[in-house]
Amino acid sequence: MFNILAEQVCVSVRQKPCSARLTSLRSNQFKYKDSIKIIRKQVEKYEELLREHIEKIEMAKQNTQDAEILRDKVESLKMSK
């Protein structure tokens, strides 16, 4: 299908047979696929880092809540003495 479309484009532009252009298109197609793979890996890495960051924030919130609870307990123990 790709070959047929490439040939139709070449004929419609009234150029010489485009076997050279077709080879060039195929190599660009491989470069394009490589670019997609690179971008996909970068996105996956970003998502992983984002998940880790969210986990750290949630842990910090939990630690803050725990610290407030302990602080309240200490205050109540001081008041009861």
C-alpha positions as CSV (number, residue, x, y, z in Angstrom):
1,M,0.0,0.0,0.0
2,F,2.8,2.4,0.9
3,N,4.6,1.7,-2.4
4,I,1.4,2.4,-4.4
5,L,0.8,5.7,-2.6
6,A,4.4,6.7,-3.2
7,E,4.2,5.9,-6.9
8,Q,0.9,7.8,-7.2
9,V,2.5,10.9,-5.6
10,C,5.5,10.7,-7.9
11,V,3.2,10.3,-11.0
12,S,0.9,13.1,-9.9
13,V,3.9,15.5,-9.6
14,R,5.2,14.3,-13.0
15,Q,8.6,13.2,-11.8
16,K,10.8,10.4,-12.9
17,P,10.2,7.0,-11.3
18,C,10.8,7.5,-7.6
19,S,12.6,4.4,-6.5
20,A,15.2,6.6,-5.0
21,R,12.6,8.8,-3.3
22,L,10.8,5.6,-2.1
23,T,14.1,4.5,-0.5
24,S,14.4,7.9,1.1
25,L,10.9,7.7,2.4
26,R,11.5,4.3,3.9
27,S,14.6,5.5,5.7
28,N,12.7,8.5,7.0
29,Q,10.0,6.1,8.2
30,F,12.6,4.2,10.2
31,K,13.9,7.4,11.7
32,Y,10.4,8.4,12.5
33,K,9.8,5.1,14.3
34,D,13.0,5.5,16.2
35,S,11.9,9.0,17.2
36,I,8.6,7.6,18.5
37,K,10.5,5.0,20.5
38,I,12.7,7.6,22.0
39,I,9.8,9.9,22.9
40,R,7.8,7.0,24.3
41,K,10.7,6.1,26.6
42,Q,11.1,9.7,27.7
43,V,7.4,9.8,28.5
44,E,7.5,6.6,30.4
45,K,10.5,7.9,32.4
46,Y,8.7,11.1,33.1
47,E,5.6,9.2,34.3
48,E,7.8,7.1,36.6
49,L,9.5,10.1,38.1
50,L,6.1,11.8,38.5
51,R,4.7,8.7,40.4
52,E,7.7,8.7,42.7
53,H,7.3,12.4,43.3
54,I,3.6,11.9,44.2
55,E,4.5,9.1,46.5
56,K,7.0,11.3,48.3
57,I,4.5,14.1,48.7
58,E,1.9,11.7,50.1
59,M,4.5,10.3,52.5
60,A,5.3,13.9,53.6
61,K,1.6,14.7,54.2
62,Q,1.2,11.5,56.2
63,N,4.3,12.3,58.3
64,T,3.0,15.8,58.9
65,Q,-0.4,14.4,60.1
66,D,1.4,11.9,62.3
67,A,3.6,14.6,63.8
68,E,0.5,16.8,64.6
69,I,-1.2,13.8,66.3
70,L,1.9,13.2,68.4
71,R,2.2,16.9,69.2
72,D,-1.5,16.9,70.4
73,K,-0.8,13.9,72.6
74,V,2.2,15.5,74.1
75,E,0.2,18.7,74.8
76,S,-2.6,16.6,76.4
77,L,-0.1,14.8,78.6
78,K,1.5,18.1,79.8
79,M,-2.0,19.4,80.6
80,S,-2.9,16.3,82.6
81,K,0.2,16.6,84.9
